[in-house]
């Protein structure tokens, strides 16, 4: 079975924790081909986080139309940030798996 491509939105703590969860799942049953992180901070584009590249902003999801996207952005002071990002992302990609969506 071919692994399904996956992009992780947000290269912060929640994104890194999500990556580790996906890696643990893949050890049991290889399911996901994690392509990298999406992050709107241009200064971070091209850097690596836990061995994966930050491939670009959320708009780069359009470059990977077959990829599922998991949104791992969270801000306890602003719970609407994830909803805004999902709304933005939905304009560039059609299928999202959203982690922690209220």
C-alpha distances in whole Angstrom, upper triangle without the diagonal:
4,6,9,13,15,19,22,25,28,28,30,30,28,25,25,25,22,21,21,20,17,17,18,15,12,14,14,10,8,8,11,12,15,17,21,24,26,29,32,35,35,36,33,31,30,30,28,27,25,24,23,25,26,25,28,29,28,29,26,23,24,23,19,19,16,16,17,20,21,25,26,30,33,36,38,41,40,37,37,35,32,33,34,31,29,31,31,28,27,29,27,24,23,20,21,20,23,24,28,29,32
4,6,9,12,16,19,22,25,25,28,28,26,23,23,24,21,19,20,19,15,16,17,15,12,15,15,11,8,7,9,9,13,14,18,21,23,26,29,31,32,33,30,28,26,27,25,24,23,21,20,21,23,22,25,26,25,25,22,20,21,20,16,16,13,13,14,17,19,23,24,28,31,34,37,39,38,35,35,33,30,31,32,29,26,29,29,25,25,27,24,21,20,18,19,18,22,23,26,27,31
4,6,9,13,15,19,21,22,24,24,22,20,20,20,17,15,16,16,12,12,14,12,9,12,13,10,7,5,5,5,9,11,14,17,19,23,26,28,29,30,27,25,24,24,21,21,20,18,16,18,20,19,22,23,22,23,20,18,19,18,14,15,11,10,11,14,16,19,21,24,27,31,33,36,34,32,32,30,26,28,29,26,24,26,26,22,23,25,22,19,19,16,16,16,19,19,23,24,28
4,6,10,13,16,19,20,23,23,21,18,19,19,16,14,16,15,12,13,15,13,11,15,15,12,9,6,5,6,8,10,13,15,17,21,24,26,26,28,25,23,22,23,21,20,20,19,16,18,18,17,20,21,19,20,17,14,16,15,11,12,8,7,8,11,13,16,18,22,25,28,31,33,31,29,29,27,23,24,25,22,20,23,22,19,19,21,18,15,15,12,13,12,16,17,21,22,25
4,7,10,13,16,17,20,21,19,16,17,18,15,13,16,15,12,13,16,14,12,16,17,15,11,9,6,5,6,6,10,12,13,17,20,22,23,25,22,19,19,20,18,18,17,16,13,14,15,14,16,17,15,16,14,11,13,12,8,9,7,5,6,9,11,14,16,19,23,26,29,31,29,27,27,24,21,23,23,20,18,21,20,16,17,19,16,13,14,12,12,12,15,16,20,21,25
4,7,10,13,14,17,18,15,12,14,15,11,10,13,13,10,12,15,13,12,16,17,15,13,10,6,6,5,6,8,9,11,14,17,20,20,22,19,17,17,18,16,15,15,15,12,13,13,12,14,15,13,15,12,10,13,12,9,10,9,5,5,6,7,11,13,16,19,22,25,28,26,24,23,21,18,19,20,17,15,18,18,14,15,17,15,12,13,11,10,10,12,13,17,18,21
4,6,9,11,14,15,14,10,12,14,11,10,13,14,11,13,16,16,15,18,20,18,16,13,10,9,6,6,6,6,7,10,13,16,17,19,16,14,15,15,14,13,14,14,10,10,10,9,11,11,10,12,10,8,11,11,9,11,10,7,6,5,6,9,10,13,16,20,23,25,23,22,21,18,15,17,18,14,13,16,15,12,14,16,13,11,13,11,10,10,11,12,16,17,20
4,6,7,10,12,10,6,9,11,8,8,12,12,10,13,15,15,15,18,20,19,17,15,11,11,8,8,6,5,6,9,12,14,16,17,14,14,15,14,13,11,12,13,10,11,9,10,11,11,10,13,11,10,14,14,12,14,14,10,9,6,5,6,7,9,13,16,19,22,20,19,18,16,13,15,16,12,12,16,15,12,14,17,15,13,15,13,10,10,10,10,13,14,18
4,7,9,11,10,7,10,12,10,11,14,15,14,16,19,19,19,22,24,23,21,18,15,15,11,11,9,6,5,6,9,11,14,15,13,13,14,14,14,12,14,15,12,12,9,10,10,9,7,11,10,9,13,14,13,15,15,12,11,7,6,5,6,7,11,14,17,19,17,16,15,12,10,13,13,9,10,13,12,9,12,15,13,12,15,13,11,11,10,10,13,13,17
4,6,8,8,5,9,11,10,11,14,15,15,17,19,20,20,23,25,24,23,21,17,17,13,13,10,6,6,5,8,10,12,14,11,12,14,13,12,11,13,15,12,12,9,11,10,9,9,13,13,13,16,17,16,18,19,15,14,11,9,7,6,5,9,12,15,17,15,15,15,12,10,14,13,10,12,15,14,12,16,17,16,16,18,17,14,14,12,12,13,14,17
4,7,8,5,6,10,10,9,12,14,14,15,18,19,20,22,24,24,22,21,17,17,13,13,9,6,7,6,10,10,12,12,9,10,12,10,9,7,9,12,10,9,7,10,11,11,12,15,14,15,18,18,18,20,21,17,16,13,11,10,8,8,11,13,17,19,18,18,18,15,14,17,17,14,16,19,17,16,19,21,19,19,21,20,17,16,15,14,16,17,20
4,6,5,6,9,10,11,13,14,15,17,19,20,21,23,25,26,24,23,20,19,16,16,13,10,11,9,12,11,14,14,11,13,15,13,12,9,11,14,13,13,11,14,14,14,14,18,18,18,22,22,21,24,24,20,19,15,13,11,8,8,9,11,14,16,16,16,17,14,14,17,17,15,17,20,19,18,21,23,22,22,24,22,19,18,16,14,15,17,19
4,5,5,6,9,10,11,12,14,15,17,19,20,21,23,24,23,22,20,20,17,18,15,12,14,13,15,15,18,17,15,17,18,15,14,10,11,14,14,15,14,17,18,17,18,21,21,20,24,25,24,26,25,22,20,17,14,12,9,9,9,11,13,16,16,16,18,16,15,18,19,17,18,22,21,20,23,25,24,24,25,23,20,18,16,13,14,16,19
4,5,5,6,9,10,10,12,14,15,16,18,20,22,22,22,20,18,18,15,17,14,12,13,13,15,16,19,19,16,18,19,17,16,12,13,16,15,16,15,17,18,17,16,20,20,19,23,23,22,24,23,19,17,14,11,9,6,7,8,10,12,15,15,14,16,14,12,16,17,15,16,19,19,18,20,23,22,21,23,20,17,15,12,10,10,13,15
4,5,5,6,9,10,10,12,14,15,16,18,20,21,19,18,15,15,12,13,10,8,10,10,14,14,17,17,14,15,16,14,13,10,10,13,11,12,11,14,15,14,14,17,17,16,20,20,19,20,20,16,14,12,9,8,5,7,10,13,15,18,17,16,17,15,13,16,17,14,15,18,18,16,19,21,20,19,21,18,15,13,12,10,12,14,17
4,5,5,6,9,10,11,12,14,15,17,19,20,19,18,15,15,12,13,11,9,12,13,16,16,18,18,15,16,16,14,11,8,7,10,10,12,12,15,16,17,17,20,19,18,22,22,20,23,22,18,17,14,12,12,9,11,13,15,17,20,20,20,21,18,16,20,21,18,19,22,22,20,22,25,23,22,24,21,18,16,15,13,14,17,20
4,5,5,6,9,10,11,12,14,16,17,18,18,17,15,16,13,16,14,12,15,16,19,19,22,22,18,20,20,18,15,11,10,13,13,15,15,18,19,20,19,23,22,20,24,24,22,24,23,19,17,15,12,12,9,12,12,15,17,20,20,19,21,19,17,20,21,19,19,23,23,21,23,26,25,23,24,21,18,16,14,11,13,16,19
4,5,5,6,9,10,11,12,14,16,16,15,14,12,13,11,13,12,11,13,15,18,19,22,22,19,19,20,18,15,12,11,14,13,15,15,17,18,18,17,20,19,18,21,22,19,21,20,16,14,12,9,10,7,11,12,16,18,21,20,19,20,18,15,18,20,17,17,21,21,18,20,23,22,20,21,18,15,12,11,9,11,14,17
4,5,5,6,9,10,10,12,15,15,14,13,10,11,8,11,9,9,13,14,18,19,21,21,17,18,17,16,13,10,8,10,9,12,13,15,17,18,17,20,19,17,21,20,18,20,19,15,14,12,10,12,10,13,15,19,21,24,23,22,23,20,18,21,22,19,19,22,22,19,21,24,22,20,21,19,16,14,14,12,14,17,21
4,5,5,6,9,10,11,13,14,13,14,12,13,11,14,13,13,16,18,21,22,24,24,20,21,20,18,15,12,9,11,12,15,16,18,20,21,21,24,22,21,25,24,22,24,22,18,17,16,13,15,13,16,17,20,22,25,25,24,25,23,20,23,25,22,22,26,25,23,25,28,26,24,25,22,19,16,16,14,16,19,22
4,5,5,6,9,10,11,12,12,12,11,13,12,15,14,15,17,19,23,24,26,26,23,23,23,21,18,15,13,15,14,17,18,20,22,22,21,25,23,21,25,25,22,23,21,18,16,15,12,14,12,16,17,20,21,25,25,23,24,23,20,22,24,22,21,25,25,22,24,27,25,23,24,20,17,14,14,12,14,17,20
4,5,5,6,9,10,10,9,9,7,9,8,12,12,13,16,18,22,23,25,26,22,22,21,20,17,15,13,14,13,16,17,18,20,21,20,23,21,19,22,22,19,20,18,14,13,13,11,13,13,16,18,22,24,27,26,24,25,23,20,22,24,21,20,24,24,21,22,25,23,21,21,18,16,13,14,12,15,18,21
4,5,5,6,9,10,9,9,8,9,9,12,13,14,18,20,24,25,26,26,22,22,21,20,16,14,11,12,12,15,17,19,21,23,22,25,22,21,24,23,20,22,20,17,16,16,14,17,15,19,21,24,26,29,29,27,28,26,23,26,27,24,23,27,27,24,25,28,26,24,24,21,19,16,17,16,18,21,25
4,5,5,7,9,9,11,11,13,12,16,16,18,21,23,27,28,29,29,26,26,25,23,20,17,14,15,16,19,21,22,25,26,25,28,26,24,27,27,23,25,22,19,18,18,16,18,17,21,22,25,26,30,30,28,29,28,25,27,29,26,25,29,29,26,28,31,29,26,26,23,21,18,19,16,19,22,25
4,5,5,6,7,8,8,11,12,16,17,18,21,23,27,28,30,31,27,27,26,25,21,19,16,17,17,20,21,23,25,26,25,27,25,23,26,25,22,23,20,17,16,16,15,18,17,21,22,26,27,31,30,28,29,27,24,26,28,26,24,28,28,25,26,29,27,24,24,20,19,16,17,15,18,21,24
4,5,5,4,6,7,9,10,14,15,17,21,23,27,28,30,30,26,26,25,24,20,18,16,16,15,19,20,21,24,25,24,27,24,22,25,24,20,22,19,16,15,17,16,19,19,22,24,28,30,33,32,30,31,29,26,28,30,27,25,29,29,25,26,29,27,24,24,21,19,17,19,17,20,23,26
4,6,6,9,10,12,13,17,18,20,23,26,30,31,32,32,28,28,27,25,22,20,17,16,17,21,23,24,27,28,28,30,28,26,28,27,24,25,22,20,19,20,19,22,21,25,27,30,31,35,35,32,34,32,29,31,33,30,28,32,32,29,30,33,31,28,28,24,23,20,22,20,23,26,29
4,7,9,11,14,15,19,20,22,26,28,32,33,35,35,31,31,30,28,25,23,20,20,20,24,26,27,29,31,29,32,29,27,30,29,25,26,23,21,20,21,20,23,22,26,28,31,32,36,35,33,34,33,29,31,33,31,29,33,33,30,30,33,31,28,28,24,23,20,22,20,23,26,28
4,6,9,12,14,17,19,22,25,28,31,33,34,35,31,30,29,28,25,23,21,20,20,23,25,25,28,29,28,30,27,25,27,26,23,23,20,18,17,19,19,22,22,26,28,31,33,36,35,33,34,32,29,30,32,30,28,31,31,28,28,31,29,26,25,22,21,19,21,20,23,25,28
4,6,8,11,14,16,19,22,25,29,30,31,32,28,27,26,25,22,21,19,18,17,20,22,22,25,27,25,27,25,22,24,23,20,21,17,16,15,17,17,21,21,25,27,31,33,36,35,33,33,31,28,29,31,28,26,30,30,26,27,29,27,24,24,20,20,18,20,20,23,25,28
4,7,10,13,15,17,20,23,27,29,30,31,27,26,25,25,22,21,19,18,17,19,21,21,23,24,23,24,22,19,21,21,17,18,14,12,12,14,14,18,19,23,25,29,31,34,32,30,30,29,25,26,28,25,23,26,26,23,23,26,24,20,20,17,16,14,17,17,20,22,25
4,6,9,11,14,16,20,23,25,26,27,24,22,21,21,18,17,16,15,14,16,17,17,20,21,19,21,18,16,18,18,14,15,12,10,9,11,12,15,16,20,23,26,28,31,30,28,28,26,22,24,25,22,21,24,23,20,21,23,21,18,18,15,14,13,15,15,19,21,24
4,6,9,12,15,18,22,23,24,25,21,20,18,19,16,16,15,13,11,13,15,14,17,19,18,19,17,15,17,15,12,14,11,9,10,12,13,16,17,20,23,27,30,32,31,29,29,26,23,25,26,22,21,24,23,20,21,23,20,17,18,16,15,15,17,17,21,23,26
4,6,8,11,15,18,20,20,21,18,16,15,15,13,12,12,11,8,10,11,11,14,16,15,17,14,13,16,14,12,14,12,9,10,10,11,13,14,17,20,24,26,29,28,26,26,23,20,23,23,20,19,22,21,18,19,21,19,16,18,15,14,13,15,15,19,20,24
4,7,10,13,16,18,18,19,16,14,13,13,12,12,12,11,7,8,9,8,11,13,13,15,11,10,13,11,9,12,11,8,10,10,12,14,15,17,21,24,27,30,28,27,26,23,21,23,23,19,19,21,20,16,19,20,17,15,17,16,15,15,17,17,21,22,26
4,7,10,13,14,15,16,12,11,10,10,9,9,10,9,5,5,6,6,9,11,12,14,11,11,14,12,11,14,14,11,12,10,11,12,13,15,18,21,24,27,25,24,24,21,19,21,21,17,17,20,19,16,18,20,17,16,18,17,15,15,16,16,19,21,24
4,6,10,11,12,14,10,9,10,10,9,8,10,11,7,6,5,6,7,9,9,12,10,10,14,13,12,15,15,12,12,10,10,10,10,11,15,18,21,23,22,21,21,17,16,18,18,14,15,18,16,14,17,18,16,15,18,16,14,14,14,14,17,18,22
4,7,9,10,12,10,8,10,11,11,11,14,14,11,9,6,6,5,5,5,8,7,8,11,12,11,14,15,12,12,9,10,9,10,11,14,17,20,22,20,20,19,15,14,16,15,11,13,15,13,11,14,15,13,13,16,15,13,14,14,15,17,18,21
4,5,7,10,7,7,10,11,12,11,14,15,12,10,7,8,6,5,6,9,9,11,14,14,15,17,19,16,15,12,12,10,10,10,13,15,19,19,18,18,17,14,13,16,14,11,13,15,13,12,15,16,14,15,18,18,16,17,16,16,18,18,21
4,6,9,8,8,12,13,15,15,18,19,16,13,10,10,7,4,6,9,10,12,14,15,16,18,21,18,18,15,15,13,13,11,14,15,19,19,17,18,17,13,13,15,13,10,13,15,12,12,15,15,14,16,19,19,18,19,17,18,20,19,22
4,5,6,7,11,11,13,13,17,18,16,13,10,11,8,7,10,12,13,15,18,18,19,22,24,21,21,18,17,15,15,13,15,16,19,19,18,20,19,15,16,18,16,14,17,18,15,15,19,19,18,20,23,23,21,22,20,21,22,22,24
4,5,5,9,10,13,14,18,18,16,13,9,10,7,7,11,12,12,15,17,17,19,21,24,21,22,19,20,18,18,16,19,20,23,23,22,23,22,18,19,21,19,16,19,20,17,17,20,20,18,20,24,24,23,24,23,23,25,25,28
4,6,8,9,12,13,17,18,16,13,10,12,10,11,14,16,15,18,20,20,21,24,26,24,24,21,22,20,19,18,20,20,24,24,23,25,24,20,21,24,21,19,22,23,20,20,24,24,22,23,27,27,25,26,25,25,26,27,30
4,6,6,8,10,13,14,12,9,7,9,8,10,13,15,14,16,19,18,19,23,24,21,22,19,19,17,16,15,18,19,23,23,22,24,23,20,20,23,21,18,20,22,20,19,23,23,21,22,25,25,23,23,22,22,24,25,28
4,6,9,11,14,14,11,8,5,6,5,8,11,13,11,14,16,15,16,20,21,19,20,17,18,17,17,17,20,21,25,26,24,25,24,21,20,23,21,18,20,22,19,17,21,21,18,20,23,23,22,23,22,23,25,25,28
4,7,10,13,12,10,6,5,6,7,11,14,15,13,15,17,15,17,20,21,19,20,19,19,19,19,19,22,24,28,29,28,28,28,24,23,26,24,21,23,25,22,20,23,23,21,21,25,24,23,24,24,24,26,28,31
4,7,10,9,8,6,6,8,10,13,15,17,15,17,20,18,19,22,23,20,21,19,19,19,18,18,21,23,26,27,27,27,27,24,23,26,25,21,23,26,23,21,25,25,23,23,26,26,24,24,24,23,26,27,30
4,6,6,5,4,6,9,11,14,16,19,16,18,21,19,19,22,22,19,20,18,18,18,17,18,20,22,26,27,27,27,27,24,23,26,25,22,23,26,24,22,25,26,23,23,26,25,23,23,23,22,24,26,29
4,5,5,6,7,11,13,15,16,19,17,18,21,20,19,23,22,19,19,17,16,16,14,15,18,20,23,25,25,25,25,22,21,24,24,21,22,25,23,21,24,26,24,23,26,24,22,21,20,19,21,23,26
4,6,8,10,13,16,18,19,22,20,20,23,22,21,24,23,20,20,18,17,17,15,17,19,21,24,26,26,26,27,24,22,26,26,23,24,27,26,23,26,28,26,25,27,25,23,21,21,19,21,24,27
4,7,10,12,15,18,19,22,19,19,23,21,19,23,22,19,19,18,18,19,17,19,22,24,27,30,29,29,30,26,25,28,28,24,25,28,27,24,27,28,26,25,27,25,23,22,22,21,24,26,30
4,7,9,12,15,16,18,15,16,19,17,16,19,19,15,16,15,15,16,15,17,20,23,26,28,27,27,27,24,22,25,25,21,22,25,23,20,23,25,22,21,23,22,20,19,20,19,22,24,27
4,6,9,12,14,15,13,14,17,15,14,18,18,15,17,15,16,16,16,17,20,23,26,28,27,27,27,23,22,24,24,20,21,24,21,19,22,23,20,20,22,21,20,20,20,20,23,25,28
4,6,8,11,13,10,12,15,14,14,17,18,15,16,14,14,14,14,14,18,20,24,25,24,24,23,20,19,21,20,17,18,21,18,16,20,20,18,18,21,20,18,19,19,19,21,22,26
4,7,9,10,7,9,12,10,11,14,16,13,15,13,14,15,15,16,20,22,26,27,25,25,24,21,19,22,20,17,18,20,17,15,18,18,15,15,19,19,18,19,19,20,23,23,27
4,7,8,6,9,11,10,12,15,17,14,16,13,15,14,15,15,19,21,24,25,23,23,22,19,18,20,18,14,16,18,15,13,16,16,13,15,18,18,17,19,19,20,22,22,26
4,5,6,8,10,11,12,15,17,15,15,12,14,12,14,13,16,18,22,23,20,21,19,15,15,16,14,11,13,14,11,10,14,13,11,13,16,17,16,17,17,18,20,20,23
4,5,6,8,10,11,12,15,12,12,10,11,10,12,12,15,17,21,22,19,19,17,14,12,14,12,8,10,11,8,6,10,10,8,9,13,13,12,14,14,16,18,17,20
4,5,6,8,10,11,14,13,14,12,14,13,16,15,19,21,24,25,22,22,19,16,15,16,14,11,12,12,9,7,10,9,6,9,12,14,14,16,17,19,21,20,23
4,5,5,7,10,12,11,12,11,14,14,16,16,20,22,26,27,24,24,22,19,17,18,17,13,14,15,12,10,12,12,8,9,13,14,14,16,17,19,22,21,25
4,5,5,7,9,8,9,8,11,12,15,15,19,22,25,27,24,23,21,18,16,17,16,12,12,13,11,8,10,10,6,6,10,10,10,13,14,17,20,19,22
4,5,6,9,9,11,11,14,15,18,19,22,25,28,29,26,25,23,21,19,19,17,14,14,14,12,9,10,9,5,6,9,11,12,15,17,20,23,22,25
4,6,9,9,12,12,16,17,19,21,24,27,30,32,29,28,26,23,21,22,20,17,17,18,15,12,14,13,9,9,12,14,15,17,19,22,25,24,28
4,6,5,9,10,13,15,18,20,23,26,30,31,29,27,26,23,21,21,21,17,16,18,16,12,13,13,10,8,11,11,12,15,17,19,23,22,26
4,6,8,10,14,16,19,21,24,27,30,32,29,27,25,23,21,21,20,17,16,16,15,12,12,12,9,6,8,9,11,14,16,19,23,22,25
4,7,10,13,16,19,21,25,28,31,33,30,28,27,25,22,22,22,19,17,18,18,14,14,15,12,9,9,9,11,13,16,19,22,22,25
4,6,10,13,15,18,21,25,28,30,27,25,24,22,19,20,20,17,15,17,16,12,13,14,12,9,9,8,9,10,13,15,19,19,23
4,7,10,13,16,19,22,25,27,25,23,21,20,16,17,18,15,12,15,15,11,11,14,12,9,9,6,6,7,10,12,16,15,19
4,6,9,12,15,19,21,24,21,19,18,16,13,14,15,11,10,13,12,9,10,13,11,8,9,7,5,6,7,10,13,13,17
4,6,9,12,16,18,21,19,17,16,14,11,12,14,11,9,13,13,10,12,15,14,12,12,10,6,5,5,6,10,10,14
4,6,9,12,15,17,15,13,13,11,7,9,11,8,7,11,11,9,11,14,14,12,14,12,8,7,5,6,8,9,12
4,6,10,13,15,14,12,13,11,8,11,13,10,10,14,14,13,15,18,17,16,17,15,12,10,8,6,8,9,12
4,7,10,12,11,10,10,8,6,10,10,8,10,13,13,12,15,18,17,17,19,17,14,13,10,9,9,10,12
4,6,9,8,7,9,7,6,10,11,10,12,15,15,15,18,20,20,20,21,20,16,15,12,10,9,9,11
4,5,5,6,8,7,8,11,12,12,14,16,17,18,20,22,23,23,24,23,20,19,15,13,11,12,12
4,6,6,9,10,11,13,14,15,17,19,20,21,23,25,26,26,27,25,22,20,17,15,12,13,12
4,6,9,9,12,14,14,16,18,19,20,21,23,25,27,27,28,27,24,23,19,18,15,15,14
4,5,6,9,10,11,12,14,15,16,18,20,22,23,24,25,24,21,21,17,16,14,13,12
4,6,7,8,10,11,12,14,16,17,18,21,22,22,23,22,18,18,14,13,11,9,9
4,6,5,6,9,10,11,12,14,15,17,19,20,20,20,17,17,14,14,12,10,9
4,5,5,6,9,10,11,12,14,16,17,18,19,19,16,16,13,13,12,10,11
4,5,5,6,9,10,10,12,15,16,16,17,16,12,12,9,10,9,7,9
4,5,5,6,9,10,10,13,15,15,15,15,12,13,10,11,10,7,9
4,5,5,6,9,10,11,13,14,15,16,14,15,12,14,14,11,12
4,5,5,6,8,10,11,12,14,14,11,13,10,12,13,11,13
4,5,5,6,9,10,10,11,10,8,10,8,11,12,9,12
4,5,5,7,9,10,11,12,10,13,11,14,15,12,14
4,5,6,7,9,11,13,12,14,13,16,17,15,17
4,5,5,6,8,9,8,11,11,14,16,14,17
4,5,5,6,8,8,11,11,15,17,14,17
4,6,7,10,11,15,15,18,20,18,20
4,7,10,11,14,15,18,21,19,22
4,6,8,11,13,16,19,17,20
4,7,10,12,16,19,17,20
4,7,10,13,16,15,18
4,6,9,12,11,14
4,7,10,9,13
4,6,6,10
4,6,9
4,6
4
